Amino acid sequence: MTTTQPETLNLTPEVRAALIEKLTALADDEIILAHRDSEWTGHAPILEEDIALANIAQDELGHATLFLELRRELDGSDADQLAYFRDASEYRCARLVELPRGDWALTMLRQFLFDAYEALWLDAARGSTYAPLAEVAAKAVREEKFHLQHSALWVERLALGTDESRRRTEQALNGLWPHVGQLFVPLAGEASLAAAGLVPDLDQVRVRWENFVTSHLRGKCGLELPVIPEGTPPGRDVHTEHLSVLLSEMQAVARAHPNAEVW
């Protein structure tokens, strides 16, 4: 039996609801990206990468579990129910992670763009005034920095490799870039969380992300960044058609046997 963290007792209903929404979005990103990464199991270009990406997917699921455990402490929710019995409209993942697997260049570039965002967000979240989140961020950021190092090296290798690998990397960048802005669209109530120091300010994270990503893609990889579409990106309740297809596969067994037990 777990006990309620003292910090949870001091949250107003409005702050608690906003924090639950943020934790859910963080977990949803991890769950969906992990599923996309897992689609490479047995299909990666070399055995070492087959193993490496499977381990990264497992790490992402581990991070999702950490965020959902924080949510459970706030509202008593069940992680498996949230993962396997919500429809696409109820998920709060960014569209970047739900896009189809694509080729190896798209997978590695998407991983890099997301890893940079997550590593910087977690690094800032270590200073959260909400101690349970600060502790989770300090634990998860170590793994995420390894993920970022791995994906950054792959993007550089592909961009500076053969004419074909560079073409595929440029194609992936053009396809993914319009979706990165959604990572930095705040959720309802997130501004108040940031003002209280519970979560990082997304504008500040974005500045660090843009500096890092631009330096790597332009400086090290010699890639030209596409123009970011004008206008405010959609919120995290707006998904592509690909999410429902992914969930139908991911949730099939759980929904077919909702009362199954692990022996």
Secondary structure, 3 states (H helix, E strand, C coil): CCCCCHHHHHCCHHHHHHHHHHHHHHHHHHHHHHHHHHCCCCCCCCHHHHHHHHHHHHHHHHHHHHHHHHHHHHHCCCHHHHHHCCCHHHCCCCHHHHCCCCCHHHHHHHHHHHHHHHHHHHHHHCCCCCHHHHHHHHHHHHHHHHHHHHHHHHHHHHHCCCHHHHHHHHHHHHHHHHHHHHHHCCCCCHHHHHHCCCCCCHHHHHHHHHHHHHHHHHHHCCCCCCCCCCCCCCCCCCCCCHHHHHHHHHCHHHHHCCCCCCC
